[in-house]
């Protein structure tokens, strides 16, 4: 059930602006501890030595930072991306009706979406979202239909560089919501943006969808001029507590060139009139006035803002990340590494214990020390057991990879011990289970609804023909195809087929290979009952190469016959050109 906020009087725009501003402040305060914990993770991820981390106060001379947590992050990111996008053809269309499941409809929708995802840098944006998913445990994104235009400097003509759906990343620091809601989709949300006056003016001029900001922009500029022209410090003393995030006071905020926007998405209830407003979008400028308050157009009936968490919590929408539980172990690794290094320094240059009367000397090779009968100089070396710290560090590093769901088998390192080919397959499947579960969840709960939302935006906003570029895989020719709204309108769903099929397909393919290399696979009594056509179709599906046209009925025989025909034709041409062969150098027709 969707959460709804209450507003005293919808007719009072200032009341709405204040209410949304209060919601943002309240929800922001809920996650103070969460933000502090993420700050510590960021310190460890990008630290060059321990002076930049939370254990900088330790009394060690050596301050080496072992970037294990950074290596785990990079490994997870590389393998998650490889599983999500195993090849260029990672989308599939599943129609709900007979008309929407035709080959022509399926090809058109897949081609259109593949073209738009490529032109809008979809994979680059997903890469940033995967990093958010790893670093913060939460990633947020929303698709938008954009019209990116620029002016030709010579002709002054306005040229559209890209028109279509585009995925936009939302920083986890810029979105707040009710964390106690049962589901993120039903929770009211507020997204904060902070831009300069110049960038706001540029968006109003270049982007048609931003024209709604024109009146709000003029009012924001006028407010700043009024404040600067009639400045009295005493007028703003009472506003010292009304600080905008990142500014010491509301006055200093108005003195800057920055403009804050709060975008509210969700349902609200007017207590004055008793009317419920469902799925609305409200934009607040300077936390004081409304720029727009409109129904949020969407065929899904909900704001198309998507969230994915790495490790779900009970009764809290803010999920944990794979690195959260590893900070303490990273602290321990750094502690052991620097303690070991300090112990090595003391072992090489030990502290001297001087007993009795000893003349001053300089410590060094060949130095002579003079002392009385009761005097003595002794090295105070630490216990040599400190050298075993390297083994303890290695154990911690291995555990960290396992806890993050990134075991070494998945990273390309083989565990010790002899194994048969079947044992390797079983161990790899078991070692990758956490990894595959996480990335399949990400694809199903995050990427799939995003791609379908982008297709819905295209259906709703495409009012003219759109031309897309297609590369023919067989001929290599570039084809330009005109797409209309009707071409991409159908009942069905786009499904990414990367992560969820990557492991299962690889497992089936491995089992088929093992079967054919085994005595059972070589037994004619078994082979005679296996369809070659069905096997070829299976391999085409498992390898996801349908678009390449590799599998055709009896194509090998046709190509062999064609090759023989071309060979015979070439041989005949040679015979006609060179004439009959002359044996032993004797001209044809002459006899000895």
C-alpha positions as CSV (number, residue, x, y, z in Angstrom):
1,X,0.0,0.0,0.0
2,X,1.3,3.4,-1.0
3,X,2.3,5.9,1.7
4,X,0.5,9.2,1.5
5,X,1.5,12.6,3.0
6,X,-1.0,15.0,4.4
7,X,-1.2,18.7,3.4
8,X,-3.4,21.2,5.2
9,X,-4.5,23.2,2.2
10,X,-3.5,22.4,-1.4
11,X,-4.6,25.9,-2.5
12,X,-1.8,27.4,-0.4
13,X,1.3,26.8,-2.5
14,X,3.6,28.1,0.2
15,X,2.2,25.6,2.6
16,X,3.0,22.8,0.1
17,X,6.6,24.0,-0.3
18,X,7.1,24.2,3.5
19,X,5.6,20.7,4.0
20,X,7.9,19.1,1.3
21,X,10.9,20.9,2.7
22,X,10.1,19.6,6.2
23,X,9.8,16.1,4.8
24,X,13.2,16.3,3.1
25,X,14.8,17.5,6.4
26,X,13.1,14.8,8.4
27,X,14.0,11.9,6.1
28,X,17.5,13.2,5.7
29,X,18.0,13.1,9.5
30,X,16.9,9.5,9.6
31,X,20.0,8.4,7.7
32,X,22.7,10.4,9.5
33,X,24.4,7.2,10.9
34,X,24.2,5.5,7.5
35,X,25.9,8.4,5.8
36,X,28.7,8.4,8.3
37,X,29.3,4.7,7.8
38,X,29.5,5.2,4.0
39,X,31.9,8.0,4.5
40,X,34.3,5.6,6.3
41,X,34.0,3.1,3.4
42,X,34.9,5.8,0.9
43,X,37.9,6.7,3.0
44,X,39.2,3.1,2.9
45,X,38.4,2.7,-0.8
46,X,40.5,5.7,-2.0
47,X,43.1,5.9,0.8
48,X,46.8,5.9,-0.2
49,X,47.9,5.4,3.4
50,X,46.3,5.0,6.8
51,X,46.5,8.7,7.6
52,X,43.4,9.1,5.5
53,X,41.4,6.4,7.3
54,X,39.7,6.0,10.7
55,X,42.7,4.2,12.2
56,X,45.1,7.1,11.5
57,X,45.6,7.7,15.3
58,X,47.4,4.3,15.9
59,X,50.9,4.8,17.3
60,X,52.7,3.2,14.4
61,X,55.6,4.6,12.4
62,X,54.6,2.8,9.3
63,X,51.3,3.8,7.7
64,X,50.8,1.4,4.9
65,X,47.3,0.9,3.6
66,X,46.6,-2.5,2.1
67,X,43.8,-1.8,-0.5
68,X,42.1,-5.2,-0.2
69,X,38.7,-3.7,0.1
70,X,39.4,-1.7,-3.1
71,X,40.5,-4.8,-4.9
72,X,37.3,-6.6,-3.9
73,X,35.3,-3.7,-5.1
74,X,37.0,-3.7,-8.5
75,X,36.7,-7.5,-8.8
76,X,33.0,-7.4,-8.0
77,X,32.4,-4.6,-10.5
78,X,34.3,-6.3,-13.3
79,X,32.5,-9.6,-12.9
80,X,29.0,-8.1,-12.3
81,X,29.4,-6.1,-15.6
82,X,30.6,-9.2,-17.4
83,X,27.6,-11.2,-16.3
84,X,25.1,-8.4,-17.1
85,X,26.4,-7.7,-20.6
86,X,28.0,-11.0,-21.9
87,X,27.5,-9.8,-25.4
88,X,25.8,-7.0,-27.5
89,X,22.6,-9.0,-27.8
90,X,21.4,-9.1,-24.2
91,X,17.8,-8.2,-24.7
92,X,14.8,-10.4,-25.5
93,X,11.1,-9.6,-26.1
94,X,8.4,-11.7,-24.8
95,X,4.9,-10.9,-26.2
96,X,1.7,-11.5,-24.3
97,X,-0.5,-11.9,-27.4
98,X,-0.2,-13.6,-30.8
99,X,0.3,-10.2,-32.6
100,X,3.0,-9.1,-30.2
101,X,5.0,-12.3,-30.5
102,X,5.5,-12.2,-34.3
103,X,9.1,-12.3,-35.5
104,X,8.8,-8.9,-37.1
105,X,7.4,-7.3,-33.9
106,X,10.1,-9.0,-31.8
107,X,12.9,-7.9,-34.1
108,X,11.7,-4.3,-34.3
109,X,11.3,-3.8,-30.6
110,X,14.7,-5.4,-29.8
111,X,16.4,-3.5,-32.5
112,X,14.9,-0.2,-31.4
113,X,15.8,-0.6,-27.7
114,X,19.3,-1.9,-28.5
115,X,19.8,1.2,-30.6
116,X,18.5,3.6,-28.0
117,X,20.5,2.0,-25.2
118,X,23.7,2.3,-27.2
119,X,23.2,5.9,-28.2
120,X,22.2,7.0,-24.6
121,X,25.3,5.3,-23.0
122,X,23.2,2.9,-21.1
123,X,26.0,0.6,-20.3
124,X,28.2,3.4,-18.9
125,X,25.3,4.5,-16.6
126,X,24.7,1.0,-15.4
127,X,28.4,0.7,-14.6
128,X,28.1,3.7,-12.3
129,X,25.0,2.2,-10.7
130,X,26.8,-1.1,-10.1
131,X,29.5,0.9,-8.3
132,X,26.8,2.6,-6.2
133,X,25.4,-0.9,-5.5
134,X,28.8,-2.1,-4.2
135,X,29.9,1.1,-2.4
136,X,26.6,2.1,-0.8
137,X,24.6,-1.1,-0.9
138,X,21.9,0.9,-2.7
139,X,21.5,2.3,-6.2
140,X,18.9,4.6,-7.6
141,X,18.0,5.5,-11.2
142,X,15.1,6.8,-13.2
143,X,14.5,6.9,-17.0
144,X,13.7,10.1,-18.7
145,X,12.7,11.0,-22.3
146,X,15.1,13.7,-23.4
147,X,15.6,15.8,-26.4
148,X,19.2,16.9,-26.6
149,X,19.7,19.7,-29.1
150,X,22.5,22.0,-30.2
151,X,22.9,24.9,-32.6
152,X,25.0,24.7,-35.7
153,X,27.6,27.5,-35.3
154,X,27.5,28.2,-39.1
155,X,23.8,28.1,-40.0
156,X,22.3,28.7,-36.6
157,X,20.0,25.7,-37.2
158,X,18.8,23.7,-34.2
159,X,19.9,20.1,-34.5
160,X,18.7,17.2,-32.4
161,X,21.7,15.1,-31.3
162,X,19.6,12.5,-29.4
163,X,15.9,12.1,-28.9
164,X,14.6,9.2,-26.8
165,X,14.7,7.5,-23.4
166,X,17.8,7.9,-21.3
167,X,18.8,6.3,-18.0
168,X,19.7,8.9,-15.3
169,X,21.7,7.9,-12.2
170,X,20.5,9.4,-8.9
171,X,23.2,9.7,-6.3
172,X,22.3,8.0,-3.0
173,X,23.1,11.3,-1.3
174,X,20.5,13.2,-3.4
175,X,17.4,11.1,-2.7
176,X,15.5,10.7,0.5
177,X,12.4,8.7,1.3
178,X,10.4,7.1,4.1
179,X,12.7,4.2,5.1
180,X,10.0,2.4,7.0
181,X,7.7,1.9,4.0
182,X,6.9,-1.7,3.0
183,X,8.1,-1.2,-0.6
184,X,10.3,1.4,-2.3
185,X,7.9,1.8,-5.2
186,X,5.1,2.9,-2.8
187,X,7.2,5.2,-0.6
188,X,7.0,8.9,-1.2
189,X,10.4,10.3,-2.3
190,X,12.2,13.6,-2.6
191,X,15.1,14.1,-5.0
192,X,17.4,17.1,-4.4
193,X,19.4,18.8,-7.2
194,X,21.7,21.8,-6.8
195,X,22.6,23.8,-9.9
196,X,23.9,27.2,-10.8
197,X,21.8,29.9,-12.2
198,X,23.7,29.6,-15.5
199,X,23.1,25.9,-15.9
200,X,19.4,26.4,-15.1
201,X,19.1,29.1,-17.8
202,X,20.9,26.8,-20.3
203,X,18.4,24.0,-19.6
204,X,15.4,26.2,-20.0
205,X,16.8,27.4,-23.4
206,X,18.0,24.0,-24.8
207,X,15.5,21.5,-23.3
208,X,11.8,21.9,-24.2
209,X,10.8,19.7,-21.2
210,X,12.4,22.3,-18.8
211,X,10.3,25.2,-19.9
212,X,8.2,24.9,-16.8
213,X,11.2,26.4,-14.9
214,X,11.0,29.8,-16.6
215,X,8.8,31.5,-14.1
216,X,10.5,29.9,-11.1
217,X,13.9,30.9,-12.5
218,X,12.8,34.6,-12.8
219,X,11.5,34.6,-9.3
220,X,14.6,33.0,-7.9
221,X,16.8,35.6,-9.6
222,X,14.6,38.4,-8.3
223,X,14.8,37.0,-4.7
224,X,18.6,37.1,-4.9
225,X,18.6,40.6,-6.2
226,X,16.3,41.8,-3.5
227,X,18.4,40.2,-0.8
228,X,21.7,41.6,-2.1
229,X,20.2,45.1,-2.5
230,X,18.5,45.3,0.9
231,X,21.0,43.4,3.0
232,X,20.8,43.8,6.8
233,X,22.4,41.1,8.9
234,X,19.7,41.5,11.6
235,X,17.0,40.6,9.2
236,X,18.5,37.1,8.8
237,X,19.5,36.4,12.4
238,X,16.3,34.4,12.9
239,X,17.0,32.4,9.8
240,X,20.3,31.0,11.1
241,X,18.7,27.7,11.8
242,X,17.0,27.5,8.4
243,X,20.2,26.3,6.7
244,X,20.2,24.8,3.2
245,X,22.4,21.7,3.0
246,X,26.0,22.9,2.5
247,X,25.4,26.5,3.5
248,X,25.8,28.2,6.9
249,X,22.4,30.0,6.7
250,X,19.6,30.7,4.3
251,X,21.0,34.2,3.7
252,X,24.4,32.8,2.6
253,X,22.5,30.4,0.3
254,X,20.7,33.3,-1.4
255,X,24.0,35.2,-1.7
256,X,25.4,32.3,-3.8
257,X,24.7,31.5,-7.5
258,X,23.3,28.1,-6.6
259,X,19.6,27.1,-6.9
260,X,18.2,24.1,-4.9
261,X,15.3,22.0,-6.3
262,X,13.4,19.5,-4.3
263,X,11.3,17.2,-6.5
264,X,8.6,15.3,-4.6
265,X,7.2,12.1,-6.1
266,X,4.2,10.4,-4.6
267,X,0.6,10.7,-3.2
268,X,-0.7,13.5,-1.0
269,X,-4.0,14.2,0.7
270,X,-5.6,17.6,1.0
271,X,-7.1,17.7,4.5
272,X,-9.1,20.9,3.7
273,X,-11.0,19.5,0.8
274,X,-10.7,15.8,1.5
275,X,-9.2,15.1,-1.9
276,X,-6.5,12.5,-2.6
277,X,-3.9,13.4,-5.2
278,X,-2.3,10.2,-6.6
279,X,1.1,10.0,-8.3
280,X,2.0,13.7,-8.4
281,X,5.2,15.5,-9.1
282,X,5.9,18.7,-7.2
283,X,9.1,20.8,-7.7
284,X,10.1,23.2,-4.9
285,X,12.6,26.0,-5.5
286,X,14.6,27.5,-2.7
287,X,12.4,25.6,-0.2
288,X,10.0,28.5,-0.5
289,X,7.8,28.3,-3.6
290,X,6.4,25.8,-6.1
291,X,7.8,25.6,-9.7
292,X,5.3,22.9,-10.8
293,X,2.7,20.6,-9.4
294,X,1.5,18.2,-12.1
295,X,0.3,14.6,-12.3
296,X,3.2,12.3,-13.0
297,X,2.4,10.8,-16.4
298,X,3.1,7.1,-16.4
299,X,1.2,4.1,-17.6
300,X,2.5,2.2,-14.6
301,X,0.7,4.4,-12.2
302,X,3.8,5.0,-10.0
303,X,6.9,7.2,-10.2
304,X,9.4,5.4,-12.4
305,X,12.2,5.7,-9.8
306,X,14.0,2.4,-9.2
307,X,16.0,1.1,-6.3
308,X,18.0,-2.0,-5.7
309,X,19.7,-3.1,-2.4
310,X,22.5,-5.6,-2.1
311,X,21.6,-7.1,1.3
312,X,18.0,-6.4,2.4
313,X,17.2,-5.4,5.9
314,X,14.0,-6.1,7.8
315,X,11.7,-3.0,8.2
316,X,14.3,-0.7,6.6
317,X,14.6,0.1,2.9
318,X,18.2,1.1,3.2
319,X,20.1,-2.1,2.4
320,X,23.6,-3.1,3.4
321,X,26.4,-3.3,0.9
322,X,29.0,-6.1,0.4
323,X,31.8,-3.9,1.8
324,X,30.0,-2.8,5.0
325,X,31.0,-5.8,7.1
326,X,34.5,-5.8,5.7
327,X,35.6,-2.4,7.2
328,X,36.6,-4.0,10.5
329,X,38.7,-6.7,8.7
330,X,40.3,-4.0,6.5
331,X,41.2,-2.2,9.8
332,X,42.7,-5.4,11.1
333,X,44.8,-6.1,8.0
334,X,46.2,-2.6,8.1
335,X,46.9,-3.0,11.8
336,X,48.8,-6.3,11.3
337,X,50.7,-5.0,8.3
338,X,52.0,-1.9,10.1
339,X,52.6,-3.6,13.3
340,X,54.7,-6.2,11.4
341,X,56.6,-3.5,9.6
342,X,57.3,-1.7,12.9
343,X,58.5,-4.9,14.4
344,X,60.8,-5.5,11.4
345,X,62.3,-2.0,11.9
346,X,62.9,-2.8,15.6
347,X,64.4,-6.2,14.6
348,X,66.8,-4.6,12.1
349,X,67.6,-1.5,14.2
350,X,66.8,-2.7,17.7
351,X,66.6,-0.7,20.9
352,X,69.8,-0.9,23.0
353,X,69.7,-1.7,26.7
354,X,72.8,-0.2,28.3
355,X,73.8,-1.5,31.7
356,X,76.4,0.1,34.0
357,X,79.0,2.7,32.9
358,X,79.3,2.7,29.1
359,X,81.1,5.5,27.2
360,X,79.1,7.3,24.5
361,X,79.3,5.6,21.1
362,X,77.8,5.8,17.7
363,X,75.8,2.7,16.7
364,X,77.2,1.3,13.5
365,X,79.3,-1.5,11.9
366,X,82.7,-2.1,13.5
367,X,82.0,0.4,16.3
368,X,84.0,-0.2,19.5
369,X,82.3,0.2,22.9
370,X,84.2,0.9,26.1
371,X,82.6,0.0,29.4
372,X,83.6,-0.9,32.9
373,X,83.5,-4.4,34.4
374,X,79.8,-4.2,35.2
375,X,78.8,-2.5,32.0
376,X,76.9,-4.2,29.2
377,X,75.1,-3.3,25.9
378,X,72.3,-5.6,24.8
379,X,69.9,-5.6,21.8
380,X,66.2,-5.5,22.6
381,X,64.8,-7.3,19.6
382,X,61.1,-8.2,19.5
383,X,60.0,-11.8,19.5
384,X,60.4,-13.3,16.0
385,X,56.8,-14.7,16.1
386,X,55.6,-11.4,14.6
387,X,56.7,-12.8,11.2
388,X,53.7,-15.1,11.2
389,X,51.4,-12.0,10.8
390,X,51.7,-12.5,7.0
391,X,49.8,-15.8,7.3
392,X,47.1,-14.1,9.3
393,X,46.8,-11.3,6.8
394,X,46.4,-13.9,4.0
395,X,43.6,-15.6,5.9
396,X,41.8,-12.3,6.4
397,X,42.1,-11.4,2.7
398,X,40.6,-14.8,1.7
399,X,37.7,-14.5,4.2
400,X,36.9,-11.0,2.9
401,X,36.5,-12.2,-0.6
402,X,34.3,-15.0,0.5
403,X,32.1,-12.7,2.7
404,X,31.7,-10.3,-0.2
405,X,30.4,-13.1,-2.5
406,X,33.6,-13.0,-4.7
407,X,35.4,-16.3,-4.1
408,X,38.7,-16.9,-5.9
409,X,37.3,-19.5,-8.2
410,X,35.1,-16.8,-9.7
411,X,38.1,-14.4,-9.9
412,X,40.2,-16.8,-12.0
413,X,42.3,-18.3,-9.2
414,X,42.1,-22.0,-8.6
415,X,42.0,-23.4,-5.1
416,X,44.7,-26.0,-4.2
417,X,44.2,-29.7,-4.8
418,X,43.8,-32.1,-7.8
419,X,40.3,-32.2,-9.2
420,X,38.5,-33.9,-12.0
421,X,36.7,-31.9,-14.7
422,X,33.4,-32.8,-13.0
423,X,34.6,-31.7,-9.6
424,X,35.9,-28.4,-11.0
425,X,32.4,-27.7,-12.4
426,X,30.6,-28.6,-9.1
427,X,33.0,-26.5,-7.1
428,X,32.7,-23.5,-9.5
429,X,28.9,-23.6,-9.4
430,X,29.0,-23.7,-5.6
431,X,31.6,-21.0,-5.2
432,X,29.7,-18.7,-7.6
433,X,26.3,-19.2,-6.0
434,X,26.2,-16.0,-3.9
435,X,27.7,-14.0,-6.8
436,X,25.1,-15.3,-9.3
437,X,22.2,-14.9,-6.8
438,X,23.1,-11.2,-6.3
439,X,23.6,-10.3,-9.9
440,X,20.5,-12.2,-11.0
441,X,18.5,-10.2,-8.4
442,X,20.0,-7.0,-9.7
443,X,19.1,-7.8,-13.3
444,X,15.5,-8.9,-12.5
445,X,14.5,-6.3,-9.9
446,X,16.4,-3.3,-11.3
447,X,17.6,-3.6,-14.9
448,X,14.4,-5.3,-16.3
449,X,11.9,-2.7,-15.0
450,X,14.2,0.1,-16.0
451,X,14.4,-1.1,-19.6
452,X,10.6,-1.7,-19.8
453,X,10.1,1.8,-18.4
454,X,12.3,3.2,-21.1
455,X,10.2,1.4,-23.7
456,X,7.1,2.8,-22.2
457,X,8.5,6.3,-22.3
458,X,9.2,5.8,-26.0
459,X,5.7,4.6,-26.7
460,X,4.2,7.6,-24.9
461,X,6.4,10.3,-26.3
462,X,7.2,9.2,-29.9
463,X,4.9,11.3,-32.0
464,X,6.8,11.2,-35.2
465,X,9.0,8.8,-37.1
466,X,12.4,8.0,-35.6
467,X,15.2,6.7,-37.7
468,X,17.6,4.1,-36.2
469,X,20.8,2.7,-37.5
470,X,21.1,-1.1,-37.9
471,X,24.2,-3.1,-38.9
472,X,23.4,-6.2,-40.9
473,X,25.4,-9.0,-39.3
474,X,25.6,-11.1,-42.4
475,X,26.5,-8.5,-45.0
476,X,28.1,-5.8,-42.8
477,X,25.9,-3.2,-44.5
478,X,24.4,-0.2,-42.6
479,X,20.7,0.0,-42.8
480,X,18.5,2.9,-41.6
481,X,15.0,2.0,-40.5
482,X,12.1,4.3,-39.8
483,X,10.3,3.5,-36.5
484,X,6.8,4.7,-35.7
485,X,4.8,4.5,-32.4
486,X,2.8,1.6,-33.7
487,X,6.0,-0.4,-34.5
488,X,7.0,-0.5,-30.8
489,X,3.5,-0.7,-29.3
490,X,2.7,-4.2,-28.2
491,X,1.7,-6.1,-25.1
492,X,4.7,-7.8,-23.6
493,X,7.9,-7.3,-21.7
494,X,11.5,-6.7,-22.5
495,X,13.7,-9.2,-20.6
496,X,17.5,-8.8,-20.2
497,X,19.1,-12.3,-20.7
498,X,22.5,-11.6,-19.4
499,X,23.1,-12.6,-15.7
500,X,20.2,-15.0,-15.3
501,X,21.1,-17.1,-18.3
502,X,24.9,-16.7,-18.2
503,X,25.6,-19.3,-15.5
504,X,22.8,-21.8,-16.5
505,X,23.8,-21.7,-20.2
506,X,27.5,-22.2,-19.3
507,X,26.6,-25.1,-17.1
508,X,24.5,-26.8,-19.7
509,X,27.1,-26.2,-22.4
510,X,29.8,-27.7,-20.1
511,X,27.6,-30.8,-19.4
512,X,27.0,-31.3,-23.1
513,X,30.7,-31.1,-23.8
514,X,31.5,-33.6,-21.1
515,X,28.8,-35.9,-22.4
516,X,30.2,-36.0,-25.9
517,X,33.7,-36.5,-24.7
518,X,32.7,-39.4,-22.5
519,X,32.2,-43.1,-23.5
520,X,28.5,-42.7,-23.3
521,X,28.5,-39.8,-25.8
522,X,30.6,-42.0,-28.2
523,X,28.2,-45.0,-28.0
524,X,26.4,-45.4,-31.4
525,X,23.4,-46.7,-29.5
526,X,23.1,-43.3,-27.8
527,X,24.1,-41.1,-30.7
528,X,21.5,-42.6,-33.0
529,X,18.8,-41.2,-30.8
530,X,20.1,-37.7,-30.5
531,X,18.8,-35.2,-33.0
532,X,21.5,-33.2,-34.8
533,X,19.1,-30.4,-35.7
534,X,17.8,-30.1,-32.1
535,X,21.4,-30.1,-30.8
536,X,22.4,-27.3,-33.3
537,X,19.4,-25.2,-32.2
538,X,20.3,-25.8,-28.5
539,X,23.9,-24.7,-29.1
540,X,22.6,-21.6,-30.9
541,X,20.4,-20.7,-28.0
542,X,23.0,-21.4,-25.3
543,X,25.6,-19.3,-27.1
544,X,23.0,-16.6,-27.8
545,X,24.0,-16.3,-31.5
546,X,20.5,-16.4,-33.1
547,X,21.1,-13.1,-34.9
548,X,24.2,-14.4,-36.7
549,X,22.3,-17.0,-38.7
550,X,24.8,-19.8,-37.9
551,X,22.2,-22.6,-37.7
552,X,20.2,-23.5,-40.8
553,X,18.8,-26.8,-42.0
554,X,21.4,-28.8,-44.0
555,X,23.4,-25.6,-44.5
556,X,26.7,-27.5,-44.3
557,X,25.6,-29.8,-47.3
558,X,24.5,-26.8,-49.3
559,X,27.7,-25.0,-48.7
560,X,29.7,-28.1,-49.5
561,X,27.8,-28.6,-52.8
562,X,28.3,-24.9,-53.6
563,X,32.1,-25.2,-52.9
564,X,32.3,-28.3,-55.1
565,X,30.4,-26.5,-57.9
566,X,32.7,-23.4,-57.6
567,X,35.8,-25.7,-57.7
568,X,34.6,-27.6,-60.8
569,X,33.8,-24.3,-62.5
570,X,37.3,-22.9,-61.7
571,X,38.9,-26.1,-63.0
572,X,37.0,-26.0,-66.2
573,X,38.1,-22.3,-66.7
574,X,41.7,-23.3,-66.2
575,X,41.3,-26.1,-68.8
576,X,39.8,-23.7,-71.3
577,X,42.6,-21.2,-70.8
578,X,45.6,-23.4,-70.9
579,X,44.4,-26.1,-73.3
580,X,44.9,-29.9,-72.8
581,X,47.9,-31.1,-70.9
582,X,50.9,-32.3,-73.0
583,X,52.4,-35.5,-71.6
584,X,56.2,-35.7,-71.6
585,X,56.5,-32.5,-73.6
586,X,55.1,-34.0,-76.8
587,X,52.6,-31.7,-78.7
588,X,49.1,-33.1,-78.8
589,X,48.2,-35.0,-82.0
590,X,51.8,-35.9,-82.9
591,X,53.0,-39.5,-82.5
592,X,56.5,-40.8,-82.5
